[in-house]
Amino acid sequence: MEQQQILQAFKEYEIYMESLVKTLSESDDAHKPIADGKWSIAQMVKHLAEWDRFIRSERLPHMNAGAHLDGLPDVDAFNRQAIDKANTLSFPDIISEAIEERRILGRELAAFSQEQWHAVFYVSQKPMTLGQYFAGIIQHDAHHFKQIDDFLT
């Protein structure tokens, strides 16, 4: 995906998050599991915010031409920490954090030149560009948004 497409998707993410807080701010539904054995909406949103923070602080500074990045950390442990944190926070606070993390990430991505945007780096030996990497993030967002929308309808 091109840089402007990613940045537009980030703006749509913010609009979506704002709609969730309007829909659920006075409801306990945000903290209810969406199905047996599944996360709550609050936990999903916190999960997204934590991954944005991780990507911004631990990945993005190293996504340079020819760089070799390790695979992800223990994903299950990382996600467990995120959902545990969600259980201690209000839903509006979780939404605010998710929006802020994505805004910061977006500002940092906007500063990349086209040359940097299309430079190839490696994650676990797999070649990719920033556009490819963040297209995966957008797909991950869509997966959780569909789960949330299905629960709310």
One Martini backbone bead per residue (centre of mass of N, CA, C, O) as a GRO file, in nm:
protein
  153
    1MET     BB    1   0.101   0.034   0.016
    2GLU     BB    2   0.055   0.351   0.030
    3GLN     BB    3   0.106   0.605   0.236
    4GLN     BB    4  -0.174   0.751   0.204
    5GLN     BB    5  -0.344   0.499   0.261
    6ILE     BB    6  -0.250   0.453   0.547
    7LEU     BB    7  -0.321   0.733   0.661
    8GLN     BB    8  -0.622   0.705   0.598
    9ALA     BB    9  -0.670   0.451   0.770
   10PHE     BB   10  -0.595   0.595   1.033
   11LYS     BB   11  -0.832   0.794   1.028
   12GLU     BB   12  -1.052   0.572   1.027
   13TYR     BB   13  -0.974   0.454   1.298
   14GLU     BB   14  -1.044   0.702   1.465
   15ILE     BB   15  -1.342   0.714   1.388
   16TYR     BB   16  -1.412   0.437   1.494
   17MET     BB   17  -1.331   0.485   1.789
   18GLU     BB   18  -1.527   0.720   1.837
   19SER     BB   19  -1.782   0.548   1.787
   20LEU     BB   20  -1.743   0.356   2.025
   21VAL     BB   21  -1.759   0.559   2.257
   22LYS     BB   22  -2.045   0.653   2.187
   23THR     BB   23  -2.182   0.367   2.205
   24LEU     BB   24  -2.018   0.256   2.499
   25SER     BB   25  -1.972   0.458   2.746
   26GLU     BB   26  -2.261   0.356   2.905
   27SER     BB   27  -2.154   0.057   2.877
   28ASP     BB   28  -2.078  -0.286   2.953
   29ASP     BB   29  -2.009  -0.414   2.668
   30ALA     BB   30  -1.699  -0.345   2.646
   31HIS     BB   31  -1.638  -0.581   2.890
   32LYS     BB   32  -1.758  -0.801   2.717
   33PRO     BB   33  -1.755  -1.076   2.576
   34ILE     BB   34  -1.829  -1.160   2.244
   35ALA     BB   35  -1.759  -1.456   2.342
   36ASP     BB   36  -1.676  -1.749   2.414
   37GLY     BB   37  -1.332  -1.706   2.465
   38LYS     BB   38  -1.336  -1.400   2.422
   39TRP     BB   39  -1.292  -1.085   2.382
   40SER     BB   40  -1.330  -0.772   2.442
   41ILE     BB   41  -1.343  -0.464   2.321
   42ALA     BB   42  -1.142  -0.343   2.517
   43GLN     BB   43  -0.921  -0.557   2.465
   44MET     BB   44  -0.887  -0.509   2.163
   45VAL     BB   45  -0.807  -0.210   2.177
   46LYS     BB   46  -0.562  -0.248   2.362
   47HIS     BB   47  -0.413  -0.436   2.174
   48LEU     BB   48  -0.377  -0.227   1.947
   49ALA     BB   49  -0.225  -0.014   2.116
   50GLU     BB   50   0.017  -0.193   2.198
   51TRP     BB   51   0.115  -0.252   1.910
   52ASP     BB   52   0.166   0.037   1.829
   53ARG     BB   53   0.378   0.093   2.042
   54PHE     BB   54   0.574  -0.128   1.960
   55ILE     BB   55   0.619  -0.046   1.667
   56ARG     BB   56   0.717   0.242   1.725
   57SER     BB   57   0.956   0.163   1.935
   58GLU     BB   58   1.072  -0.135   1.809
   59ARG     BB   59   1.050  -0.110   1.481
   60LEU     BB   60   1.059   0.159   1.315
   61PRO     BB   61   1.368   0.240   1.375
   62HIS     BB   62   1.455  -0.043   1.194
   63MET     BB   63   1.307   0.030   0.906
   64ASN     BB   64   1.555  -0.027   0.698
   65ALA     BB   65   1.753  -0.069   0.458
   66GLY     BB   66   1.843  -0.411   0.504
   67ALA     BB   67   1.714  -0.484   0.751
   68HIS     BB   68   1.706  -0.709   1.045
   69LEU     BB   69   1.431  -0.852   1.194
   70ASP     BB   70   1.283  -0.991   1.427
   71GLY     BB   71   1.058  -1.147   1.548
   72LEU     BB   72   0.822  -1.173   1.749
   73PRO     BB   73   0.723  -1.185   2.033
   74ASP     BB   74   0.541  -1.316   2.272
   75VAL     BB   75   0.225  -1.293   2.182
   76ASP     BB   76   0.059  -1.410   2.416
   77ALA     BB   77   0.192  -1.241   2.641
   78PHE     BB   78   0.137  -0.965   2.521
   79ASN     BB   79  -0.172  -0.993   2.509
   80ARG     BB   80  -0.221  -1.049   2.806
   81GLN     BB   81  -0.124  -0.776   2.908
   82ALA     BB   82  -0.329  -0.607   2.754
   83ILE     BB   83  -0.593  -0.737   2.872
   84ASP     BB   84  -0.527  -0.682   3.167
   85LYS     BB   85  -0.522  -0.373   3.142
   86ALA     BB   86  -0.817  -0.338   3.042
   87ASN     BB   87  -0.945  -0.431   3.325
   88THR     BB   88  -0.838  -0.134   3.465
   89LEU     BB   89  -1.003   0.033   3.248
   90SER     BB   90  -1.161   0.256   3.083
   91PHE     BB   91  -1.297   0.287   2.781
   92PRO     BB   92  -1.225   0.583   2.716
   93ASP     BB   93  -0.921   0.545   2.783
   94ILE     BB   94  -0.862   0.331   2.571
   95ILE     BB   95  -0.943   0.498   2.326
   96SER     BB   96  -0.749   0.733   2.369
   97GLU     BB   97  -0.495   0.561   2.346
   98ALA     BB   98  -0.543   0.446   2.063
   99ILE     BB   99  -0.550   0.716   1.918
  100GLU     BB  100  -0.272   0.824   2.007
  101GLU     BB  101  -0.094   0.597   1.901
  102ARG     BB  102  -0.184   0.629   1.602
  103ARG     BB  103  -0.104   0.923   1.564
  104ILE     BB  104   0.195   0.891   1.616
  105LEU     BB  105   0.247   0.683   1.400
  106GLY     BB  106   0.148   0.859   1.165
  107ARG     BB  107   0.353   1.087   1.195
  108GLU     BB  108   0.599   0.907   1.147
  109LEU     BB  109   0.515   0.803   0.864
  110ALA     BB  110   0.491   1.088   0.723
  111ALA     BB  111   0.819   1.135   0.739
  112PHE     BB  112   0.860   0.950   0.516
  113SER     BB  113   1.000   0.877   0.242
  114GLN     BB  114   0.970   0.717  -0.052
  115GLU     BB  115   1.230   0.564  -0.027
  116GLN     BB  116   1.167   0.447   0.254
  117TRP     BB  117   0.889   0.316   0.185
  118HIS     BB  118   1.042   0.118  -0.049
  119ALA     BB  119   1.222  -0.017   0.133
  120VAL     BB  120   1.402  -0.305   0.208
  121PHE     BB  121   1.325  -0.540   0.457
  122TYR     BB  122   1.349  -0.773   0.742
  123VAL     BB  123   1.128  -1.035   0.867
  124SER     BB  124   1.227  -1.324   0.926
  125GLN     BB  125   1.352  -1.310   0.615
  126LYS     BB  126   1.123  -1.124   0.515
  127PRO     BB  127   1.045  -0.930   0.264
  128MET     BB  128   0.984  -0.566   0.304
  129THR     BB  129   0.774  -0.292   0.338
  130LEU     BB  130   0.599  -0.052   0.478
  131GLY     BB  131   0.345  -0.105   0.311
  132GLN     BB  132   0.326  -0.406   0.378
  133TYR     BB  133   0.326  -0.395   0.681
  134PHE     BB  134   0.074  -0.192   0.712
  135ALA     BB  135  -0.128  -0.367   0.565
  136GLY     BB  136  -0.134  -0.578   0.793
  137ILE     BB  137  -0.248  -0.386   1.006
  138ILE     BB  138  -0.512  -0.322   0.860
  139GLN     BB  139  -0.611  -0.615   0.860
  140HIS     BB  140  -0.614  -0.646   1.165
  141ASP     BB  141  -0.819  -0.432   1.220
  142ALA     BB  142  -1.051  -0.553   1.048
  143HIS     BB  143  -1.086  -0.806   1.211
  144HIS     BB  144  -1.176  -0.659   1.476
  145PHE     BB  145  -1.405  -0.487   1.357
  146LYS     BB  146  -1.580  -0.724   1.276
  147GLN     BB  147  -1.621  -0.839   1.556
  148ILE     BB  148  -1.751  -0.587   1.673
  149ASP     BB  149  -1.984  -0.550   1.471
  150ASP     BB  150  -2.114  -0.827   1.519
  151PHE     BB  151  -2.176  -0.772   1.821
  152LEU     BB  152  -2.347  -0.493   1.774
  153THR     BB  153  -2.573  -0.642   1.567
   0.00000   0.00000   0.00000
